[in-house]
Structure formats: C-alpha cells, structure tokens
C-alpha cells in the first residue's frame, strides 16, 4: 500500500500549502507545490494500475465472469505490468530531481515564514476554511456535465477535506464541530467523484479491450456487461454528490 499512502501524503501537502498560501510565503509554497505536483502525477500512473486491476477483479466476481481471456486482459496484464512500473517509480525517487524536491520542502518548512505573525490563529483558520468551502461552491456553479468540471470540483473538495483535517490535527479544540463536518462533507464529495472518474475511465478501457478481444477471435460479450456495470456504478456515485455538497454549505454556514 506504499504507493497509495505516499500519494495521499503528497496530495495532503499540496492541499494544505494551497489552502494556507496567503498566510505563508506564497512564492516558496508554490514552488514546493509545483515540484510535488509532478511527483504526484508519477505516483498516480503506478497507483492507477493497482486500482484498475482491483476494480476489474471485483466486477468480474460480481458478474460471475470467469473467462480466462477476460481475466488476463483486465486483471492479470495489469498486475504483470506493475513491477516494472513500480521499479521505474523507485528509480525516480532516487533521482537528483527527487533530492531537489526534498531540499525545497525542507528549505520551506524549517524556517517557515508566516505572513501576519500577530494575527490571531483562529481568524486565519476561519478565513481559510471559509475560502475553501467557497472554492467548492464556485466549482459546483461551473459544472456543465463535462469531465473537466467534475475534476475541478473533486480537487476543490479534496483540498477542503485535507485543510480541515490538518486544522483538526494541529488545533483539535478550534471550531471542532464545523471542522469535522467540513472534512466529512469534503471527503464525501471527493470520494464520490473519484469513484465516478475511476469507473468511467475503466469502462472506456474495458470497451477498448473488448474490441481488441473481438479482433483476436475471443468471446467479447463479457466486456459489454462489465462496461455497463461500471457506467451504472459511476452514475450511482454521481447521484451522491448533490447531498454531499449541501453538507459542505451547511457546515460552512456555521463558521464564525
């Protein structure tokens, strides 16, 4: 689970730096965020292999499909590709670029500069939380049914969640109920849209593999069944989003 856990930590770091940008040395924070954005994408390539294989395996079990050709195309081929992808990631983690990324982080964190050191922490945190909730609402207003807009909403909700969780860890007695509610609501939006995205991307891959299987003379009906299940699941998760967004607004309205 190392790739997944490290990717989560990279996302948390970038979210917290983004959320508190105005309270910190903004330029230095952005340099760190950019460096770790690249690393996060590289982690994502490898993590997506794990997710695709696991989700496909679960769907084959649910649909009671035991065709060895389907299993190989959707599950085994991914797991066969994983060691090479993981080894590549390990090499990247040992590269000069990785060392520079770590240096940037330490140079930022060790002498961390606060923009307004005399301003009460509660005021700063309340403003940051409110701004992140507003960011989610603005992303909701821009929804037009496109994958790009859903992706923007998912990122906004993820940042809200991670910023709220960082506040809960650093100042557990501050706005405790509101912070918990914001973290939970952000998590609900992020989780639903993440599952929606994963299902839709896998449905596209399954459809592609079905076409290749047909050309290779393999039975291909199962791929249509699996793709349909994925699209149904994607819609179910998308249907959860409005309720979760309402929770974000309700929690934000209770901030001081």
C-alpha positions in Angstrom: 0.0 0.0 0.0 3.1 2.2 0.0 2.4 4.0 -3.3 -1.2 4.8 -2.3 -0.2 6.1 1.1 2.7 8.2 -0.3 0.4 9.6 -3.0 -2.1 10.6 -0.3 0.6 12.4 1.7 1.7 14.3 -1.4 -1.8 15.4 -2.0 -2.3 16.5 1.6 0.9 18.5 1.4 -0.1 20.3 -1.7 -3.6 20.9 -0.5 -2.5 22.4 2.8 0.1 24.6 1.1 -2.6 25.7 -1.4 -5.2 26.4 1.3 -2.8 28.4 3.6 -0.9 30.1 0.7 -1.9 33.6 1.7 -0.8 33.0 5.3 2.6 31.8 4.3 5.4 32.7 1.9 3.3 32.3 -1.1 6.1 32.1 -3.7 8.0 29.5 -1.7 4.8 27.5 -1.0 4.0 27.5 -4.7 7.5 26.2 -5.6 7.0 23.3 -3.3 3.5 22.6 -4.7 4.7 22.6 -8.3 7.6 20.2 -7.5 5.2 17.8 -5.8 2.6 18.1 -8.4 4.9 16.4 -10.9 5.8 13.7 -8.4 2.1 13.2 -7.6 1.4 12.6 -11.3 4.1 10.0 -11.4 2.7 8.2 -8.3 -0.7 8.4 -9.9 0.4 6.4 -13.0 1.5 3.5 -10.9 -1.4 3.7 -8.4 -3.9 3.7 -11.3 -2.6 0.3 -12.3 -3.4 -1.1 -8.9 -6.9 0.5 -8.9 -7.8 -0.8 -12.4 -6.8 -4.3 -11.6 -8.6 -4.4 -8.2 -11.8 -2.9 -9.5 -11.9 -5.1 -12.6 -11.3 -8.2 -10.4 -14.2 -7.3 -8.1 -16.5 -6.6 -11.1 -15.7 -10.0 -12.7 -16.6 -11.7 -9.4 -19.9 -9.7 -9.1 -20.8 -10.5 -12.7 -19.7 -14.2 -12.2 -17.5 -14.0 -15.3 -14.6 -16.5 -15.2 -13.4 -16.3 -18.8 -9.6 -16.6 -18.6 -9.1 -14.4 -21.6 -11.1 -11.6 -19.9 -9.3 -12.1 -16.6 -6.0 -11.8 -18.4 -6.8 -8.7 -20.3 -8.4 -6.8 -17.4 -6.6 -8.1 -14.3 -3.5 -10.2 -14.9 -2.0 -8.0 -17.6 -2.2 -5.0 -15.3 -0.5 -6.9 -12.4 2.1 -8.2 -14.8 2.9 -4.6 -15.8 3.0 -3.4 -12.2 6.5 -4.5 -11.1 8.2 -2.7 -14.0 6.1 0.5 -13.3 6.9 0.3 -9.6 10.7 -0.2 -10.3 10.6 2.9 -12.5 9.0 4.8 -9.7 11.7 3.7 -7.2 14.4 4.9 -9.6 12.6 8.3 -9.9 12.5 8.5 -6.1 16.4 8.2 -6.1 17.0 10.7 -8.8 18.6 14.2 -8.5 15.1 15.7 -9.2 13.8 13.9 -6.1 16.6 15.1 -4.0 16.0 18.7 -5.2 12.3 18.3 -4.4 13.1 17.2 -0.8 15.6 20.1 -0.5 12.9 22.6 -1.5 10.5 21.2 1.1 13.0 21.3 3.9 14.1 24.8 2.9 10.4 25.9 3.1 9.4 24.0 6.3 12.4 24.6 8.5 12.2 28.4 8.7 8.6 28.6 7.7 7.5 32.2 7.3 4.0 33.4 8.4 2.7 36.4 6.6 0.9 38.0 9.6 2.5 36.6 12.7 0.5 38.9 15.0 -2.9 37.9 13.6 -4.9 35.5 15.8 -4.7 31.9 14.5 -8.5 31.5 14.9 -9.1 34.3 12.5 -6.7 32.9 9.9 -8.1 29.4 10.2 -11.7 30.5 9.9 -10.9 32.6 6.8 -9.0 29.7 5.2 -11.8 27.2 5.9 -14.4 29.6 4.6 -12.4 30.3 1.4 -12.0 26.5 0.7 -15.7 25.9 1.1 -16.4 28.8 -1.3 -14.0 27.3 -3.7 -16.1 24.1 -3.7 -19.3 26.1 -4.2 -17.7 28.0 -7.2 -16.6 24.7 -8.7 -20.2 23.4 -8.3 -21.5 26.5 -10.1 -19.3 25.8 -13.1 -20.5 22.3 -13.5 -21.6 21.6 -17.1 -21.6 17.8 -17.2 -18.0 17.7 -18.6 -15.3 15.5 -17.0 -13.1 18.6 -16.7 -15.6 20.4 -14.5 -16.2 17.4 -12.3 -12.4 17.1 -11.9 -12.2 20.7 -10.7 -14.9 20.1 -8.2 -13.2 16.9 -7.0 -9.9 18.8 -6.5 -11.7 21.6 -4.6 -13.4 19.1 -2.3 -10.2 17.2 -1.7 -8.4 20.4 -0.7 -11.3 21.3 1.7 -11.1 17.9 3.3 -7.3 17.9 3.7 -7.2 21.5 5.0 -10.0 20.7 7.5 -8.2 17.6 8.7 -4.9 19.5 9.0 -6.7 22.0 11.3 -8.2 19.2 13.3 -4.7 17.7 13.9 -3.0 21.0 14.7 -5.7 22.7 16.7 -8.2 20.0 17.8 -10.2 22.3 20.0 -10.8 25.0 17.4 -14.2 25.0 15.7 -14.2 21.3 16.3 -17.7 20.5 15.1 -17.5 22.7 12.0 -14.1 21.4 11.1 -15.2 17.8 11.4 -18.4 18.5 9.3 -16.3 20.2 6.6 -13.8 17.4 6.5 -16.6 14.7 6.2 -18.5 16.6 3.6 -15.4 17.3 1.5 -14.5 13.6 1.8 -17.9 12.6 0.6 -17.7 14.8 -2.5 -14.1 13.7 -3.2 -14.9 10.0 -2.7 -18.0 10.0 -4.9 -16.4 11.9 -7.8 -13.2 9.9 -7.5 -15.2 6.6 -7.8 -17.2 8.1 -10.6 -14.0 9.0 -12.5 -12.3 5.6 -11.9 -15.4 3.8 -13.1 -15.8 5.8 -16.3 -12.1 5.5 -17.2 -12.2 1.8 -16.6 -15.4 1.5 -18.7 -13.5 3.1 -21.6 -10.6 0.7 -21.2 -13.0 -2.3 -20.9 -14.7 -1.2 -24.2 -11.4 -0.9 -25.9 -10.2 -4.3 -24.7 -13.5 -5.8 -25.8 -12.8 -4.5 -29.3 -9.3 -6.0 -29.3 -10.6 -9.3 -28.0 -13.2 -9.5 -30.8 -10.5 -8.9 -33.4 -8.4 -11.6 -31.8 -11.2 -14.1 -32.1 -12.0 -14.2 -28.4 -15.5 -14.0 -26.9 -16.3 -10.4 -26.3 -19.8 -10.2 -24.8 -18.5 -10.1 -21.3 -16.8 -6.8 -21.9 -20.1 -5.1 -22.7 -21.6 -6.5 -19.5 -18.7 -5.2 -17.4 -18.7 -1.7 -19.1 -22.5 -1.4 -18.4 -21.9 -2.3 -14.7 -19.2 0.3 -14.5 -21.4 3.1 -16.0 -24.2 2.2 -13.6 -21.8 2.4 -10.7 -20.4 5.7 -12.0 -23.9 7.2 -12.2 -24.8 5.9 -8.7 -21.7 7.7 -7.3 -22.5 10.9 -9.2 -26.0 10.9 -7.7 -24.4 11.1 -4.2 -22.7 14.5 -5.0 -25.6 16.9 -4.5 -26.3 15.7 -1.0 -22.6 16.0 -0.1 -22.4 19.5 -1.5 -25.4 20.5 0.6 -23.4 19.3 3.7 -20.5 21.5 2.7 -22.7 24.6 2.5 -24.3 23.7 5.8 -21.0 23.2 7.6 -19.5 26.4 6.1 -22.5 28.5 7.2 -21.7 27.6 10.9 -18.2 29.0 10.7 -17.7 32.2 12.8 
